[in-house]
């Protein structure tokens, strides 16, 4: 069976439950699951400690995969903030889409084809907004991005989606009917399934899990899934 391991995690700037910069422990936890493809949100280089440790976008890329792309939603003189998609295999036809909603925090989606040994896997990595109205707009944009589902397709990230009415889960789940179901936020006592992995076809999902060790490092738990390509 040709399986691929996916992982998504909002690392909360890698500052965990105290102000000590802990990117090394974030890297160690990700590496312990050996993902082939990992999406990370809330990567933040806008702090003095991070400047001394090196740009976390570069550090994470070097540690976790041979190929990757960063989507930076905030760029200032103090540093950068955003998300990244990192892969063991090459990325093809990569695009960064602007999902920003007026007067809200900028948001992006990374859309790419990962050249796995078993064939191309379309991957969309994102971090959606906090309000229902902006998430509805962003879900429509994600559905457009999917295009014709002529290959295995995955959407993963922090969807900030906790309501059923008008939810991303209901609209995106129609196109990508396989999905993880883990409570990931807040990490100490998870109540909401904010972080998810969606895929097409549904039968491609082998299994998924989370890792409660992450509660010492972020306010979100990661989601790890094995799929068949």
C-alpha positions in Angstrom: 0.0 0.0 0.0 1.4 3.4 -1.1 0.7 5.6 1.9 1.5 9.3 2.6 1.6 10.8 6.1 0.2 14.3 6.4 0.4 16.7 9.4 -1.1 20.1 10.2 -0.3 22.2 13.3 -0.9 25.7 14.4 2.4 26.2 16.3 1.3 29.5 18.0 4.6 31.2 17.2 6.4 28.3 18.9 6.0 30.1 22.3 3.9 27.5 24.1 2.7 28.2 27.6 5.6 30.5 28.5 7.6 33.2 26.8 10.6 30.9 26.2 11.3 30.4 22.5 11.0 26.7 21.8 11.3 26.0 18.1 13.6 23.1 18.7 10.8 21.2 20.6 8.3 22.0 17.9 10.7 20.5 15.3 11.3 17.4 17.5 7.6 16.8 17.9 7.0 17.1 14.2 9.9 14.8 13.4 8.6 12.2 15.8 5.7 11.6 13.5 7.8 11.6 10.3 5.3 13.4 8.1 5.9 13.4 4.4 3.9 16.6 4.1 3.4 19.1 6.9 1.4 22.4 7.1 2.3 24.8 9.9 0.4 27.9 10.8 1.3 31.0 12.9 5.0 30.9 12.2 6.3 34.2 13.6 9.8 35.8 13.3 8.7 39.2 14.8 10.4 38.7 18.2 14.0 39.3 19.3 14.5 35.7 20.5 13.5 34.4 17.1 15.9 36.8 15.4 18.7 35.3 17.4 17.6 31.8 16.7 17.3 32.4 12.9 14.3 33.0 10.8 11.8 30.2 11.7 10.6 29.9 8.2 14.1 28.9 7.1 14.8 26.8 10.2 11.6 24.8 9.8 12.2 24.3 6.1 15.7 23.0 6.7 14.7 20.7 9.4 11.5 19.2 8.1 11.7 18.7 4.3 13.5 19.0 1.1 10.8 21.2 -0.5 8.5 23.9 0.7 6.8 27.2 0.4 6.0 30.0 2.9 3.0 32.2 2.7 3.7 35.3 4.7 0.6 37.3 5.6 2.4 40.0 7.6 5.8 41.5 6.7 7.2 44.3 8.8 10.6 45.7 9.8 10.4 43.5 12.8 9.9 40.2 10.9 7.4 38.0 9.2 4.3 36.0 10.2 2.3 33.4 8.3 2.2 29.7 7.3 4.3 27.1 5.4 3.8 23.9 3.6 6.9 21.6 3.7 7.2 18.3 1.7 9.6 15.4 1.3 8.9 15.5 -2.4 8.9 18.3 -5.0 6.1 20.9 -5.3 4.7 21.7 -8.8 2.3 24.3 -10.1 2.5 26.1 -6.7 0.3 29.2 -6.2 -0.4 31.4 -3.1 -3.9 32.7 -3.1 -5.0 35.7 -1.2 -8.1 34.9 1.0 -8.2 38.2 2.9 -11.5 39.6 3.9 -12.0 43.4 4.2 -10.9 44.9 7.5 -9.8 41.5 8.8 -6.4 39.9 9.3 -4.8 38.9 6.0 -5.2 35.2 5.1 -3.6 33.0 2.5 -3.9 29.5 0.9 -1.1 27.5 -0.6 -2.2 25.4 -3.5 0.3 22.9 -5.1 0.7 19.5 -6.6 3.1 17.3 -4.6 5.0 14.8 -6.8 4.7 11.7 -4.6 6.3 8.4 -5.8 2.7 7.2 -6.4 1.6 10.1 -8.5 0.5 13.7 -8.0 -1.3 14.7 -4.8 -3.1 18.1 -4.9 -2.6 19.9 -1.5 -4.2 23.1 -0.2 -2.8 24.4 3.1 -4.6 27.3 4.8 -5.4 29.3 7.9 -8.9 30.7 7.8 -10.4 33.7 9.6 -12.1 34.1 12.9 -15.6 35.4 11.8 -18.3 33.3 10.1 -18.7 35.8 7.3 -15.1 35.7 6.3 -14.9 31.9 6.6 -17.9 31.6 4.2 -16.1 33.8 1.7 -12.9 31.8 2.1 -14.6 28.5 1.8 -16.0 29.5 -1.6 -12.5 30.5 -2.7 -11.2 27.1 -1.5 -13.9 25.3 -3.5 -12.9 27.2 -6.6 -9.3 26.3 -6.0 -10.1 22.6 -6.0 -11.1 22.6 -9.6 -11.9 19.3 -11.3 -11.1 16.5 -8.8 -9.1 14.3 -11.2 -6.5 13.3 -8.6 -6.3 12.6 -4.9 -6.8 16.0 -3.2 -6.2 17.3 0.4 -7.0 20.5 2.2 -5.5 20.9 5.6 -4.8 23.6 8.2 -6.5 25.6 10.9 -10.0 26.3 9.6 -11.2 28.1 12.8 -14.5 26.3 12.2 -16.6 25.5 15.2 -20.2 26.3 14.2 -22.2 23.8 12.1 -24.6 26.4 10.4 -22.9 27.8 7.4 -19.7 26.1 8.3 -16.6 25.4 6.2 -17.0 21.7 7.3 -20.4 21.5 5.6 -19.4 23.1 2.3 -15.9 21.8 2.0 -16.9 18.3 3.2 -19.2 17.9 0.1 -16.2 18.1 -2.2 -13.7 16.5 0.1 -15.8 13.9 1.9 -13.0 12.2 3.9 -11.9 14.2 7.0 -10.3 13.9 10.4 -12.4 14.4 13.5 -10.3 15.4 16.4 -10.8 18.2 19.0 -7.7 20.3 18.9 -8.4 23.6 20.7 -7.7 24.7 23.3 -4.9 22.3 23.6 -5.1 21.9 27.4 -8.8 20.8 27.3 -9.7 20.4 23.6 -13.3 21.3 22.8 -13.3 22.4 19.1 -12.2 20.7 15.9 -10.5 23.7 14.5 -7.6 21.9 12.8 -8.6 19.4 10.1 -7.5 17.3 7.2 -10.0 16.9 4.3 -9.5 14.7 1.4 -10.9 13.2 -1.8 -11.7 10.4 -2.2 -13.0 9.6 1.3 -11.7 6.0 0.9 -8.1 7.3 0.8 -8.1 8.0 4.5 -6.4 5.2 6.4 -6.5 6.7 9.9 -5.8 9.9 11.9 -4.7 10.9 15.3 -3.5 13.9 17.4 -0.7 14.3 19.9 -1.4 15.7 23.4 2.3 16.3 24.0 1.8 19.4 21.9 -0.2 21.1 24.6 3.1 22.2 26.2 4.1 24.0 23.0 1.0 25.6 21.5 -2.7 26.3 22.1 -3.6 23.9 19.3 -3.0 20.2 19.0 -1.7 18.8 15.7 -3.6 16.4 13.4 -1.7 13.6 11.7 -3.3 11.4 9.0 -2.2 8.5 6.8 -3.7 8.4 3.3 -3.4 6.2 0.2 -2.3 7.8 -3.0 
